[in-house]
Amino acid sequence: MSLGGDGTFLNSAKYAVDQRVIGVNTNPKKSVGFMTRFSDKNIEQLLRQLDFANPSFNNNYECWRRLSAKIDGVDFNQYAINEVFIGNLNITQTSHLDVMQKPSMRKSFVRGNGIVISTNIGSNAFYKSAGGTPFSINGVGYVMVLPYSIEGNLSSSEIYDASSTIEVIPKRGSDSYVSFDCDEKRQFNVKQGSVIEVGLDTNNCLKVLR
């Protein structure tokens, strides 16, 4: 059970593997609470109805697909409900990124501040602020953050279905980092030339109680 707003929900959900998650907005007057379905007005009713032995209760959840990522074929063992960000470790320097969409294998070379790869759940968060268009399909979208040069056949922002993956290779300059849900505790440094592949995880969805 997460008690707080969306930030608390994201921080709590990273520990969930097969558990069902309850999001409770403790301050609905000030917090939008997009991810939190319950408040002091209906949480008591929910708690009274909890029955883990009841088959109908076991199916009373939404399955939110999360992003996972690999570096050079090795899994990070981290999941993102909203987004994965890849950018230069030195924020004063430009990110130089080879970006490829699979399975089409369309590719571009990008100079800019980085790339945000988002789920449909997170498409109203960082992804939208960076210039992406929110989407509702169960898929994956990306947006280049402040790109000043794109060479190739990908645009600065695109949306794909759930089977697609985005491959990013940092080139030139300083090392880069990969961040999961903008969590500073889940920020990983990567070397130039490393192959980072991001897509929706097929086995570990987040089970959110309705």
Backbone as ProteinMPNN parsed JSONL, in Angstrom:
{"seq_chain_A": "MSLGGDGTFLNSAKYAVDQRVIGVNTNPKKSVGFMTRFSDKNIEQLLRQLDFANPSFNNNYECWRRLSAKIDGVDFNQYAINEVFIGNLNITQTSHLDVMQKPSMRKSFVRGNGIVISTNIGSNAFYKSAGGTPFSINGVGYVMVLPYSIEGNLSSSEIYDASSTIEVIPKRGSDSYVSFDCDEKRQFNVKQGSVIEVGLDTNNCLKVLR", "coords_chain_A": {"N_chain_A": [[0.842, -1.192, 0.0], [0.586, 2.145, -0.92], [0.991, 5.274, 0.5], [0.369, 8.501, -0.065], [1.316, 10.704, -2.71], [1.686, 10.64, -6.323], [4.475, 10.462, -6.586], [5.253, 9.054, -4.291], [3.911, 6.71, -4.828], [5.294, 5.766, -7.126], [7.803, 5.33, -5.962], [7.201, 3.329, -4.172], [6.201, 1.289, -5.781], [8.384, 0.246, -7.116], [9.366, -1.801, -5.621], [7.595, -3.83, -5.897], [6.906, -7.018, -7.108], [5.327, -9.487, -7.724], [3.267, -8.744, -6.193], [0.077, -7.232, -5.384], [-0.792, -3.821, -5.755], [-1.856, -1.038, -3.856], [-2.869, 2.218, -4.271], [-3.024, 5.078, -2.375], [-4.204, 8.274, -2.09], [-3.205, 10.686, 0.0], [-3.651, 13.36, 0.246], [-5.844, 14.597, -1.401], [-6.857, 17.118, -2.08], [-4.764, 18.742, -2.818], [-3.079, 17.189, -4.328], [-2.887, 15.726, -7.492], [-2.805, 12.979, -8.009], [-2.736, 10.877, -10.023], [-2.007, 8.206, -10.26], [-2.982, 7.095, -7.978], [-5.708, 5.493, -6.739], [-7.384, 5.575, -4.598], [-8.69, 7.21, -1.596], [-9.211, 8.912, 1.568], [-11.923, 8.768, 1.47], [-12.82, 6.402, 0.348], [-11.171, 4.309, 1.073], [-11.6, 2.797, 3.392], [-13.784, 1.211, 2.784], [-12.63, -0.347, 0.761], [-10.661, -1.764, 2.236], [-12.248, -3.305, 3.878], [-13.281, -5.048, 2.084], [-11.22, -6.602, 1.209], [-10.112, -9.708, 0.274], [-8.149, -12.128, -0.075], [-8.401, -14.783, -0.662], [-10.482, -15.024, -2.325], [-11.423, -15.776, -5.572], [-12.476, -13.867, -7.402], [-11.582, -11.48, -6.343], [-8.871, -11.795, -6.699], [-8.579, -11.298, -9.379], [-9.147, -8.665, -9.643], [-7.684, -6.345, -10.657], [-5.612, -3.963, -12.442], [-3.269, -4.451, -15.053], [-0.33, -2.989, -15.342], [1.951, -2.407, -17.768], [5.46, -2.344, -17.558], [8.542, -0.586, -18.236], [11.589, -2.136, -19.095], [15.175, -2.557, -19.208], [18.188, -3.29, -21.002], [21.749, -3.51, -20.936], [24.228, -3.914, -23.175], [23.217, -6.473, -23.572], [22.789, -7.401, -20.986], [20.548, -7.547, -18.307], [19.251, -4.75, -16.527], [17.732, -5.237, -14.313], [15.737, -3.563, -13.329], [12.694, -1.655, -13.208], [10.46, 0.569, -14.88], [7.677, 2.561, -14.389], [6.823, 4.947, -15.495], [8.973, 6.262, -17.197], [12.122, 5.813, -18.968], [15.162, 7.477, -18.943], [17.839, 8.596, -20.954], [20.922, 10.102, -21.098], [23.667, 12.517, -21.31], [26.225, 12.199, -18.882], [27.463, 14.446, -17.905], [25.752, 17.252, -17.515], [26.14, 19.66, -18.749], [27.102, 19.142, -21.193], [26.514, 18.097, -24.589], [24.417, 15.378, -25.553], [25.273, 12.673, -27.613], [23.78, 10.484, -29.613], [23.168, 7.312, -31.023], [20.203, 6.138, -32.266], [17.831, 3.569, -32.55], [14.909, 2.072, -33.819], [13.231, -0.926, -33.181], [11.099, -3.481, -34.485], [11.645, -2.376, -36.991], [14.118, -1.38, -37.637], [14.807, 1.192, -38.262], [16.816, 4.106, -38.112], [18.596, 6.765, -36.432], [20.934, 9.479, -35.92], [21.468, 11.473, -33.17], [21.814, 14.701, -31.787], [21.578, 16.316, -28.764], [19.853, 16.954, -25.639], [19.227, 14.526, -24.585], [17.243, 11.47, -24.352], [13.873, 10.538, -23.809], [12.138, 7.704, -22.968], [9.021, 6.31, -22.919], [6.18, 4.84, -21.185], [2.629, 4.295, -21.834], [1.33, 5.024, -19.498], [3.107, 6.826, -18.337], [3.114, 8.882, -20.162], [2.001, 11.335, -19.747], [3.682, 12.652, -18.112], [7.073, 13.326, -17.567], [7.716, 12.807, -20.23], [5.698, 14.169, -21.685], [6.246, 16.796, -20.853], [8.693, 17.118, -22.056], [8.022, 17.453, -24.638], [6.655, 15.44, -25.924], [3.758, 13.738, -27.295], [0.98, 12.787, -25.45], [-0.202, 9.384, -25.079], [-2.55, 6.667, -25.317], [-2.549, 3.99, -25.962], [-1.356, 0.648, -25.27], [1.703, 0.831, -25.373], [4.962, 1.99, -26.45], [6.667, 5.044, -26.335], [8.879, 7.612, -27.576], [10.787, 10.611, -26.999], [13.001, 13.062, -28.129], [15.043, 15.098, -26.17], [15.277, 18.471, -26.405], [16.526, 18.472, -29.103], [19.074, 19.403, -31.384], [20.021, 18.527, -33.684], [19.251, 16.036, -36.007], [19.967, 13.175, -37.739], [19.008, 10.983, -40.124], [16.345, 8.525, -40.383], [14.417, 8.715, -38.391], [12.04, 10.572, -36.494], [11.865, 13.359, -34.139], [10.14, 12.566, -32.188], [8.216, 9.733, -31.542], [5.69, 7.108, -31.56], [5.053, 3.741, -30.672], [3.874, 0.287, -30.945], [3.265, -2.237, -28.362], [5.142, -4.237, -28.75], [7.481, -3.172, -29.63], [10.926, -2.054, -29.41], [13.447, 0.246, -28.253], [16.63, 1.066, -29.221], [19.574, 2.433, -27.955], [22.659, 4.021, -28.378], [25.201, 5.561, -26.772], [27.408, 8.035, -27.982], [30.633, 9.53, -28.385], [32.178, 12.238, -26.438], [31.503, 12.712, -22.894], [30.789, 10.0, -20.544], [27.532, 8.421, -20.309], [24.257, 8.255, -18.691], [21.664, 6.102, -17.393], [18.384, 6.442, -16.347], [15.759, 5.412, -14.223], [12.427, 6.131, -13.968], [13.093, 8.719, -13.113], [14.484, 8.457, -10.745], [16.913, 9.078, -8.457], [18.272, 7.147, -7.082], [18.204, 5.06, -8.735], [19.882, 5.36, -10.93], [22.158, 4.827, -13.46], [25.464, 4.651, -14.55], [26.822, 4.601, -17.847], [29.088, 3.505, -20.372], [30.637, 5.047, -23.266], [29.591, 3.828, -26.413], [28.222, 1.671, -25.376], [25.446, -0.568, -25.661], [22.165, 0.11, -25.235], [19.082, -1.208, -24.63], [15.66, -0.682, -24.639], [12.401, -1.535, -23.634], [8.928, -2.635, -23.309], [8.344, -4.692, -20.546], [7.599, -8.127, -20.653], [6.863, -9.934, -18.723], [6.601, -8.978, -16.097], [4.374, -7.227, -15.044], [2.865, -4.421, -13.335], [0.636, -4.922, -10.808], [-2.182, -3.304, -10.182], [-4.561, -2.445, -7.863], [-8.02, -1.926, -8.492]], "CA_chain_A": [[0.0, 0.0, 0.0], [1.316, 3.402, -1.024], [0.269, 6.384, 1.133], [0.987, 9.75, -0.495], [0.936, 11.079, -4.062], [2.25, 9.818, -7.389], [5.884, 10.221, -6.309], [5.309, 7.965, -3.314], [3.474, 5.495, -5.52], [6.411, 5.297, -7.952], [8.865, 4.843, -5.089], [6.736, 2.08, -3.559], [5.959, 0.26, -6.788], [9.63, -0.38, -7.591], [9.624, -2.999, -4.815], [6.566, -4.832, -6.175], [7.206, -7.995, -8.148], [4.051, -10.134, -8.041], [2.27, -8.252, -5.244], [-0.872, -6.223, -5.842], [-0.463, -2.523, -5.175], [-2.967, -0.12, -3.587], [-2.416, 3.6, -4.204], [-3.92, 5.925, -1.586], [-3.865, 9.696, -2.115], [-3.441, 11.198, 1.35], [-3.977, 14.794, 0.193], [-6.469, 14.769, -2.714], [-7.158, 18.52, -2.374], [-3.586, 19.375, -3.387], [-2.353, 16.258, -5.186], [-3.714, 15.157, -8.556], [-2.876, 11.551, -7.697], [-3.147, 10.126, -11.206], [-1.766, 6.777, -10.057], [-3.591, 6.667, -6.717], [-7.139, 5.342, -6.999], [-8.181, 5.625, -3.37], [-8.451, 8.3, -0.641], [-9.888, 8.651, 2.838], [-13.357, 8.625, 1.224], [-13.209, 5.047, -0.065], [-10.19, 3.295, 1.448], [-12.146, 1.898, 4.408], [-14.601, 0.23, 2.073], [-11.725, -1.274, 0.097], [-10.019, -2.63, 3.22], [-13.244, -4.269, 4.359], [-13.571, -6.008, 1.016], [-10.037, -7.389, 0.866], [-10.269, -11.151, 0.492], [-7.153, -12.691, -0.983], [-8.774, -16.152, -1.007], [-11.6, -14.947, -3.25], [-10.917, -15.706, -6.95], [-12.879, -12.624, -8.061], [-10.684, -10.43, -5.864], [-7.563, -12.027, -7.296], [-8.574, -10.761, -10.745], [-9.634, -7.292, -9.592], [-6.558, -5.406, -10.763], [-5.137, -3.614, -13.77], [-1.885, -4.864, -15.271], [0.41, -1.897, -15.97], [3.228, -2.84, -18.321], [6.586, -1.486, -17.168], [9.728, -0.632, -19.079], [12.837, -2.707, -18.594], [16.284, -2.172, -20.086], [19.403, -4.098, -20.995], [22.967, -2.864, -21.413], [25.075, -4.931, -23.813], [22.568, -7.765, -23.401], [22.622, -7.745, -19.567], [19.394, -6.849, -17.756], [19.477, -3.863, -15.384], [16.883, -5.686, -13.204], [14.975, -2.419, -12.859], [11.49, -1.423, -13.983], [9.972, 1.948, -14.847], [6.261, 2.721, -14.713], [6.698, 6.14, -16.339], [9.925, 6.455, -18.276], [13.564, 5.638, -18.871], [15.865, 8.602, -19.565], [19.244, 8.358, -21.281], [21.553, 11.363, -21.451], [25.065, 12.715, -20.951], [26.478, 12.279, -17.453], [27.762, 15.864, -17.674], [24.57, 17.915, -18.06], [26.529, 20.838, -19.529], [27.556, 18.687, -22.505], [25.486, 17.541, -25.465], [24.36, 13.934, -25.753], [25.373, 12.2, -28.996], [23.143, 9.184, -29.475], [22.6, 6.514, -32.101], [18.898, 5.637, -31.819], [17.223, 2.681, -33.545], [13.646, 1.439, -33.449], [13.098, -2.308, -33.629], [11.823, -4.297, -35.458], [11.805, -1.754, -38.317], [15.548, -1.096, -37.795], [15.011, 2.58, -38.659], [17.894, 4.596, -37.26], [19.015, 8.166, -36.551], [21.964, 9.982, -35.022], [20.84, 12.637, -32.537], [22.535, 15.564, -30.859], [20.602, 17.02, -27.93], [20.021, 16.789, -24.194], [18.96, 13.152, -24.182], [16.034, 10.846, -24.877], [12.912, 10.003, -22.847], [11.372, 6.572, -23.488], [7.893, 6.339, -21.991], [4.986, 3.997, -21.295], [1.411, 5.105, -21.946], [1.033, 5.555, -18.161], [3.993, 7.961, -18.081], [3.158, 9.823, -21.28], [1.549, 12.656, -19.296], [4.657, 13.137, -17.132], [8.297, 13.88, -18.144], [7.603, 12.661, -21.681], [4.881, 15.283, -22.181], [6.979, 18.039, -20.584], [9.808, 17.191, -23.0], [7.5, 17.723, -25.97], [5.967, 14.288, -26.493], [2.297, 13.734, -27.304], [0.459, 11.68, -24.63], [-0.873, 8.326, -25.83], [-3.3, 5.758, -24.451], [-2.343, 2.59, -26.324], [-0.347, -0.058, -24.484], [2.88, 0.835, -26.227], [6.147, 2.706, -25.998], [6.955, 6.238, -27.118], [10.103, 8.302, -27.199], [10.939, 11.996, -27.434], [14.342, 13.603, -27.949], [14.992, 16.313, -25.365], [15.968, 19.614, -27.013], [17.457, 18.063, -30.16], [19.437, 20.449, -32.337], [20.421, 17.881, -34.938], [18.83, 14.648, -36.192], [20.373, 12.674, -39.047], [18.508, 9.629, -40.318], [14.939, 8.415, -40.76], [13.523, 8.804, -37.235], [11.714, 11.944, -36.108], [12.236, 13.676, -32.756], [9.176, 11.949, -31.272], [7.39, 8.722, -32.203], [4.971, 6.184, -30.691], [5.0, 2.41, -31.268], [3.074, -0.669, -30.19], [3.905, -2.831, -27.188], [6.21, -5.183, -29.114], [8.656, -2.438, -30.107], [11.99, -1.664, -28.493], [14.286, 1.36, -28.678], [18.048, 0.829, -28.935], [20.31, 3.694, -27.863], [24.105, 3.855, -28.186], [25.866, 6.851, -26.548], [28.621, 8.226, -28.773], [31.438, 10.733, -28.181], [32.083, 13.033, -25.213], [31.514, 12.065, -21.583], [29.91, 8.853, -20.367], [26.123, 8.755, -20.151], [23.594, 7.532, -17.61], [20.298, 5.633, -17.596], [17.593, 6.705, -15.144], [14.445, 4.785, -14.193], [11.421, 6.956, -13.285], [13.76, 9.905, -12.539], [14.861, 8.093, -9.378], [18.371, 9.233, -8.358], [18.831, 5.911, -6.563], [18.196, 4.084, -9.829], [20.597, 6.018, -12.025], [23.3, 3.955, -13.733], [26.405, 5.183, -15.533], [27.147, 3.706, -18.963], [30.224, 3.956, -21.162], [30.448, 5.278, -24.695], [29.548, 2.616, -27.209], [27.352, 0.657, -24.781], [24.162, -0.729, -26.333], [21.075, 0.122, -24.256], [17.829, -1.561, -25.29], [14.543, -0.406, -23.734], [11.089, -1.947, -24.135], [7.985, -3.061, -22.287], [8.622, -6.018, -20.016], [6.473, -9.018, -20.954], [6.582, -10.882, -17.642], [6.477, -8.393, -14.763], [3.525, -6.04, -15.004], [2.499, -3.945, -12.007], [-0.774, -5.244, -10.558], [-2.738, -2.179, -9.433], [-5.949, -2.688, -7.488], [-8.988, -0.957, -8.982]], "C_chain_A": [[0.875, 1.24, 0.0], [0.455, 4.521, -0.461], [0.975, 7.687, 0.783], [0.445, 10.153, -1.853], [1.588, 10.164, -5.079], [3.726, 9.509, -7.165], [6.073, 9.077, -5.331], [4.915, 6.645, -3.95], [4.609, 4.913, -6.357], [7.508, 4.687, -7.093], [8.484, 3.508, -4.454], [6.678, 0.952, -4.575], [7.234, -0.424, -7.264], [9.976, -1.638, -6.803], [8.649, -4.132, -5.137], [7.006, -5.735, -7.322], [5.899, -8.652, -8.581], [2.942, -9.664, -7.103], [1.29, -7.302, -5.923], [-0.63, -4.932, -5.068], [-1.73, -1.685, -5.019], [-2.383, 1.279, -3.463], [-3.426, 4.471, -3.498], [-3.395, 7.355, -1.605], [-4.214, 10.306, -0.769], [-3.778, 12.688, 1.373], [-4.626, 15.13, -1.149], [-6.8, 16.217, -3.066], [-5.983, 19.218, -3.061], [-2.834, 18.49, -4.372], [-3.298, 15.673, -6.228], [-3.886, 13.651, -8.346], [-3.356, 10.709, -8.86], [-3.026, 8.617, -10.988], [-2.453, 6.228, -8.817], [-5.108, 6.669, -6.856], [-8.001, 5.599, -5.771], [-7.776, 6.817, -2.513], [-9.173, 7.954, 0.646], [-11.393, 8.43, 2.652], [-13.757, 7.19, 0.881], [-12.24, 3.953, 0.361], [-10.737, 2.317, 2.479], [-12.997, 0.814, 3.765], [-13.73, -0.806, 1.384], [-11.132, -2.262, 1.095], [-10.987, -3.675, 3.759], [-13.505, -5.367, 3.326], [-12.383, -6.885, 0.661], [-10.245, -8.857, 1.238], [-9.359, -11.867, -0.497], [-7.472, -14.124, -1.388], [-9.892, -16.195, -2.05], [-11.077, -14.82, -4.684], [-11.289, -14.406, -7.667], [-12.009, -11.462, -7.606], [-9.319, -10.568, -6.516], [-7.455, -11.44, -8.699], [-8.961, -9.29, -10.795], [-8.464, -6.306, -9.6], [-6.283, -5.1, -12.23], [-3.664, -4.005, -13.875], [-1.165, -3.76, -16.035], [1.757, -2.426, -16.45], [4.321, -1.835, -17.985], [7.737, -1.634, -18.161], [10.853, -1.356, -18.357], [13.933, -2.371, -19.601], [17.451, -3.139, -19.919], [20.565, -3.243, -21.475], [23.903, -3.961, -21.897], [24.548, -6.341, -23.533], [22.327, -8.191, -21.968], [21.501, -6.895, -18.97], [19.801, -5.971, -16.581], [18.761, -4.364, -14.13], [16.184, -4.514, -12.525], [13.77, -2.226, -13.775], [11.057, 0.033, -13.827], [8.499, 1.962, -15.241], [6.087, 3.871, -15.702], [7.667, 6.145, -17.503], [11.34, 6.017, -17.916], [14.192, 6.819, -19.602], [17.315, 8.22, -19.792], [19.845, 9.677, -21.741], [22.982, 11.433, -20.966], [25.221, 12.861, -19.445], [26.818, 13.702, -17.034], [26.65, 16.683, -18.33], [24.905, 19.165, -18.856], [26.985, 20.461, -20.93], [26.41, 18.037, -23.278], [25.582, 16.021, -25.514], [24.426, 13.631, -27.243], [24.918, 10.746, -28.988], [22.785, 8.58, -30.828], [21.308, 5.911, -31.561], [18.302, 4.779, -32.925], [15.94, 2.087, -32.99], [13.616, 0.03, -34.017], [11.626, -2.715, -33.527], [12.068, -3.628, -36.816], [13.269, -1.486, -38.672], [15.791, 0.296, -38.369], [15.925, 3.24, -37.63], [18.164, 6.072, -37.494], [20.176, 8.435, -35.597], [21.485, 11.328, -34.497], [21.838, 13.387, -31.675], [21.5, 16.364, -30.092], [20.879, 16.77, -26.463], [19.76, 15.364, -23.716], [17.687, 12.64, -24.81], [15.194, 10.304, -23.733], [12.123, 8.898, -23.538], [10.281, 6.27, -22.475], [6.882, 5.221, -22.244], [3.78, 4.906, -21.537], [1.034, 5.723, -20.6], [1.852, 6.819, -17.915], [3.959, 9.04, -19.144], [2.59, 11.199, -20.946], [2.527, 13.283, -18.307], [5.853, 13.777, -17.857], [8.227, 13.882, -19.675], [6.823, 13.83, -22.288], [5.609, 16.613, -22.006], [8.122, 18.238, -21.575], [9.345, 17.414, -24.434], [6.789, 16.569, -26.634], [4.457, 14.428, -26.417], [1.793, 12.548, -26.488], [-0.279, 10.652, -25.489], [-1.504, 7.342, -24.861], [-3.087, 4.292, -24.78], [-1.285, 1.961, -25.419], [0.899, -0.216, -25.346], [4.031, 1.589, -25.607], [6.362, 3.904, -26.926], [8.289, 6.826, -26.696], [10.031, 9.738, -27.676], [12.374, 12.415, -27.159], [14.228, 14.921, -27.18], [15.885, 17.384, -25.995], [16.971, 19.184, -28.083], [17.813, 19.248, -31.042], [19.925, 19.86, -33.641], [19.955, 16.433, -34.938], [19.186, 14.235, -37.613], [19.91, 11.23, -39.184], [17.036, 9.638, -40.648], [13.986, 8.273, -39.586], [13.248, 10.272, -36.956], [12.082, 12.154, -34.645], [11.299, 13.044, -31.739], [8.314, 10.963, -32.045], [6.781, 7.787, -31.16], [4.829, 4.846, -31.413], [4.146, 1.482, -30.409], [3.926, -1.365, -29.132], [5.063, -3.764, -27.517], [7.505, -4.49, -29.519], [9.679, -2.21, -29.0], [12.78, -0.514, -29.12], [15.719, 1.049, -28.264], [18.798, 2.146, -29.003], [21.781, 3.384, -27.593], [24.72, 5.241, -27.985], [27.185, 6.923, -27.311], [29.311, 9.523, -28.347], [31.269, 11.337, -26.785], [32.141, 12.2, -23.945], [30.658, 10.798, -21.593], [28.479, 9.336, -20.147], [25.549, 8.029, -18.943], [22.184, 7.148, -18.037], [19.558, 5.799, -16.288], [16.213, 6.068, -15.288], [13.496, 5.624, -13.344], [12.041, 8.144, -12.547], [14.144, 9.69, -11.08], [16.388, 8.143, -9.279], [19.038, 7.987, -7.788], [18.856, 4.809, -7.617], [18.726, 4.75, -11.099], [21.916, 5.283, -12.229], [24.176, 4.571, -14.825], [26.692, 4.133, -16.609], [28.254, 4.337, -19.8], [29.815, 4.258, -22.598], [30.467, 3.942, -25.43], [28.704, 1.505, -26.623], [26.013, 0.622, -25.507], [23.066, -0.873, -25.277], [19.774, -0.146, -24.999], [16.686, -1.471, -24.288], [13.231, -0.836, -24.391], [10.186, -2.346, -22.992], [8.29, -4.485, -21.852], [7.389, -6.913, -20.194], [6.047, -9.876, -19.775], [6.241, -10.251, -16.31], [5.675, -7.093, -14.796], [3.262, -5.657, -13.55], [0.996, -4.156, -11.823], [-1.371, -4.197, -9.615], [-4.211, -2.433, -9.147], [-6.863, -1.577, -7.98], [-9.912, -0.503, -7.874]], "O_chain_A": [[1.79, 1.37, 0.814], [-0.684, 4.703, -0.891], [2.069, 7.949, 1.283], [-0.741, 9.974, -2.13], [1.995, 9.049, -4.753], [4.19, 8.422, -7.511], [6.946, 8.229, -5.516], [5.495, 5.599, -3.659], [4.863, 3.71, -6.309], [8.079, 3.655, -7.445], [9.343, 2.657, -4.224], [7.049, -0.185, -4.286], [7.183, -1.549, -7.762], [10.782, -2.451, -7.254], [8.851, -5.265, -4.701], [7.427, -5.258, -8.375], [5.416, -8.401, -9.685], [1.806, -10.129, -7.203], [1.627, -6.649, -6.91], [-0.307, -4.953, -3.881], [-2.567, -1.626, -5.92], [-1.496, 1.509, -2.64], [-4.562, 4.601, -3.955], [-2.268, 7.614, -1.182], [-5.391, 10.432, -0.431], [-4.152, 13.219, 2.419], [-4.043, 15.859, -1.952], [-7.006, 16.522, -4.241], [-6.183, 20.178, -3.805], [-2.037, 18.988, -5.168], [-4.377, 15.183, -5.894], [-4.987, 13.12, -8.49], [-4.282, 9.913, -8.71], [-3.852, 7.846, -11.477], [-2.499, 5.013, -8.626], [-5.719, 7.717, -7.065], [-9.208, 5.814, -5.888], [-6.687, 7.369, -2.663], [-9.686, 6.847, 0.805], [-12.065, 7.958, 3.569], [-14.904, 6.799, 1.099], [-12.46, 2.783, 0.046], [-10.386, 1.137, 2.457], [-12.937, -0.352, 4.154], [-14.037, -1.998, 1.408], [-11.101, -3.465, 0.832], [-10.588, -4.8, 4.062], [-13.903, -6.478, 3.675], [-12.53, -7.827, -0.118], [-10.522, -9.184, 2.392], [-9.762, -12.172, -1.62], [-6.892, -14.638, -2.345], [-10.212, -17.254, -2.589], [-10.364, -13.865, -4.993], [-10.498, -13.896, -8.46], [-11.725, -10.556, -8.39], [-8.682, -9.569, -6.849], [-6.357, -11.12, -9.156], [-9.09, -8.725, -11.881], [-8.284, -5.533, -8.659], [-6.658, -5.854, -13.128], [-2.911, -3.901, -12.906], [-1.364, -3.608, -17.24], [2.595, -2.84, -15.649], [4.129, -0.626, -18.112], [7.883, -2.658, -18.829], [11.036, -1.198, -17.15], [13.643, -1.949, -20.721], [17.665, -3.718, -18.854], [20.393, -2.361, -22.316], [24.318, -4.826, -21.126], [25.315, -7.272, -23.291], [21.721, -9.238, -21.736], [21.502, -5.671, -19.108], [20.595, -6.385, -15.737], [19.119, -3.982, -13.016], [16.055, -4.478, -11.301], [13.806, -2.579, -14.953], [11.261, 0.647, -12.78], [8.121, 1.443, -16.291], [5.294, 3.775, -16.639], [7.257, 6.045, -18.66], [11.7, 5.873, -16.748], [13.816, 7.133, -20.731], [17.946, 7.601, -18.936], [19.336, 10.303, -22.671], [23.462, 10.522, -20.292], [24.441, 13.564, -18.802], [26.492, 14.115, -15.921], [26.603, 16.798, -19.555], [24.048, 19.686, -19.569], [27.229, 21.334, -21.764], [25.468, 17.502, -22.693], [26.673, 15.451, -25.518], [23.724, 14.251, -28.042], [25.588, 9.881, -28.423], [22.179, 9.238, -31.674], [21.313, 5.251, -30.522], [18.262, 5.186, -34.087], [15.888, 1.654, -31.839], [13.936, -0.186, -35.186], [10.96, -2.328, -32.567], [12.644, -4.253, -37.707], [13.624, -1.379, -39.847], [16.866, 0.56, -38.908], [15.825, 2.972, -36.433], [17.989, 6.577, -38.603], [20.375, 7.725, -34.611], [21.136, 12.218, -35.274], [22.61, 12.786, -30.928], [20.642, 17.016, -30.689], [21.995, 16.418, -26.082], [20.042, 15.035, -22.564], [17.112, 13.282, -25.689], [15.716, 9.689, -22.803], [11.509, 9.131, -24.579], [10.569, 6.005, -21.308], [6.748, 4.724, -23.363], [3.89, 6.13, -21.457], [0.48, 6.821, -20.558], [1.341, 7.783, -17.345], [4.697, 10.02, -19.048], [2.68, 12.124, -21.754], [2.236, 14.329, -17.726], [5.662, 14.676, -18.676], [8.634, 14.847, -20.323], [7.245, 14.409, -23.289], [5.593, 17.457, -22.902], [8.482, 19.369, -21.9], [10.165, 17.548, -25.342], [6.358, 16.684, -27.782], [3.937, 15.154, -25.57], [2.14, 11.407, -26.796], [-0.901, 10.998, -26.494], [-1.053, 7.198, -23.725], [-3.408, 3.428, -23.964], [-0.429, 2.655, -24.872], [1.118, -1.257, -25.965], [4.075, 1.804, -24.396], [6.25, 3.786, -28.146], [8.771, 6.571, -25.592], [9.317, 10.057, -28.627], [12.905, 12.153, -26.08], [13.396, 15.764, -27.516], [17.099, 17.212, -26.098], [18.155, 19.505, -27.974], [16.932, 20.025, -31.412], [20.21, 20.586, -34.593], [20.222, 15.687, -33.996], [18.756, 14.869, -38.577], [20.364, 10.354, -38.447], [16.517, 10.64, -41.14], [12.873, 7.771, -39.747], [14.117, 11.12, -37.156], [12.558, 11.231, -33.985], [11.623, 12.989, -30.553], [7.746, 11.308, -33.081], [7.273, 7.679, -30.037], [4.525, 4.804, -32.606], [3.745, 1.833, -29.3], [5.128, -1.125, -29.017], [5.885, -4.053, -26.647], [8.521, -5.153, -29.73], [9.343, -2.178, -27.817], [12.784, -0.326, -30.337], [15.989, 0.797, -27.089], [18.682, 2.888, -29.978], [22.112, 2.596, -26.706], [24.761, 6.028, -28.93], [27.979, 5.982, -27.287], [28.647, 10.496, -27.99], [30.342, 10.993, -26.052], [32.745, 11.128, -23.915], [29.9, 10.556, -22.532], [28.244, 10.504, -19.84], [26.251, 7.285, -18.258], [21.588, 7.772, -18.916], [20.029, 5.359, -15.239], [15.578, 6.169, -16.338], [13.724, 5.81, -12.149], [11.566, 8.529, -11.479], [14.131, 10.626, -10.28], [17.081, 7.359, -9.928], [20.236, 7.784, -7.982], [19.457, 3.754, -7.412], [18.114, 4.706, -12.166], [22.701, 5.131, -11.293], [23.686, 4.96, -15.885], [26.79, 2.939, -16.323], [28.337, 5.56, -19.917], [28.785, 3.787, -23.079], [31.252, 3.049, -25.111], [28.48, 0.492, -27.285], [25.502, 1.662, -25.923], [23.038, -1.846, -24.524], [19.406, 0.609, -25.898], [16.725, -2.094, -23.227], [12.985, -0.536, -25.559], [10.615, -2.392, -21.839], [8.473, -5.374, -22.684], [6.267, -6.491, -19.914], [4.98, -10.488, -19.815], [5.647, -10.912, -15.458], [6.219, -6.006, -14.602], [3.421, -6.477, -12.646], [0.188, -3.633, -12.59], [-1.103, -4.2, -8.413], [-5.01, -2.614, -10.066], [-6.508, -0.402, -7.891], [-10.798, 0.319, -8.106]]}, "name": "protein", "num_of_chains": 1, "seq": "MSLGGDGTFLNSAKYAVDQRVIGVNTNPKKSVGFMTRFSDKNIEQLLRQLDFANPSFNNNYECWRRLSAKIDGVDFNQYAINEVFIGNLNITQTSHLDVMQKPSMRKSFVRGNGIVISTNIGSNAFYKSAGGTPFSINGVGYVMVLPYSIEGNLSSSEIYDASSTIEVIPKRGSDSYVSFDCDEKRQFNVKQGSVIEVGLDTNNCLKVLR"}
